């Protein structure tokens, strides 16, 4: 059994990167392998926003990530520097930066590049999904 870390660089609807990562993640889990960590980086942090509202006839990619993370208790880390620059905040960061509310989907957590380094060290494979 191998362990994987997936680094998602693409926003939900601007490229195929995030959707490809979701499908790959599901395939890894269905094959009996482990996902050590999901790391949402650069524009990929938009996958963790609860403010994304796709049209009713379109696939809700952030919700799909949230459901997969909850169902498999995955470690889903959103890069703090990338998130703050793009307006993705948890309640703690919102308070710290005097913003009215956080908008991070439950199941995701804010973290730093140290967690990506840790994941690289502790995974058999690290795959990047970029536009």
N, C-alpha and C positions, 0 to 999 in steps of 0.2 A: 504494500500500500504506500503510495506517494502522498506527500503533502504539497499543496500549491498555495502560492500567494498571487493574487490578481491585483494589478495596478490599473485602475480605470482612469484614463485621462480625458475621455470624451463626455460632453454634455449629453443629456438624454435624447435630444432630437436633432442635434446638429451634425451627427455622423452615426455610423453603425457601431462605433467602438463600444458603447455601453451595452447595447443590445447583444452584441457578439459576446461580450464578457459574461452577461447574464446566462446566455445559452451554454457557454463553455462551463460556467460554474455549476449549472444544473447537471451537465453531462459528467463532470468530475464526481459530483456527489452520488449520482446514480450508478457510477462505475465502482463505488465503494472506496474511493480515495477521499482524502481529507482536504479541506480548505483551511489553511492556517490563518489567513487574514485577507480581507478585502481592503484595499487602500485606495480611496478616492482622492485624486490629485488633480491640480490645475482645474480645467473646466469640468472635470468629472465630479467635482463637489456638488454640482447642480442636481445630481441624482439623489442627493440627500435632502432636498428642499421640500417641505410640505406645502409650498406655495405653487408648485407646478400643477397646472390643471389642464390636461389635454382635452380636446373635444371628445364627446361621449363615444364616438365611433372609432377612436384611436386607442392604442395600447398605452396603459399608464405605467411607464417604465419605472419611475420612482416607487410607486406602490408595489410593483412586482419585486423590486429589490428588497423593499421592506418586508414583504411576505416571506421571501426566501431566507432572509437573515433571521427572522423570527422562527420559522419552521425548523431551521437547522442550527439555531443558536450560533450563528457565525459572528466572528469578530470583524466588524465593519468600522473602519477608521477613516475619518474625513480630515484631510490635512488642514491644520488650523490657519496657516498663512494663506493658503489658497481660498479657504472658506471665508475668512474675514474680508478679503479683497473683493469677493463676489457676493457679499451680503448673506452668507449662510452662517447662522449663529445658533448655539444652544442657549438655554436660559441664562447660564452663568456668564457666557461671553456677552450676551445682550445687556445684562446688568452691568458688567464691568465697563462696557463701552457706552453706557447711557442710551441704549436703544430700547424702544417700547416693548419688544417681544423677540423671542427666538423663533426660528423657523426650521430647526433641524428635525427631521422625521425620527420618531422613536425607533430604537434599534441601532441607529448610527451613533457614533461618539466622536468627539473632536480629539485629535491627537497630533503629534508632530512627526517629523521625518525620522526621529529615533525609532519609532514603531515600524517604519518601513525598513530601516537597517536591521532591526531585530527580526522582522519577518524574512528578510533575505537570508539571514544567518540560519534561521530555524525552519526553512522550507526546502524541499527537494528541488522545486521549480518555482521561478518567479516569471510571470507572464505580464507583459504590458499591452494594454488595449488603448491605442491612440488613434486619433483621426488621421 
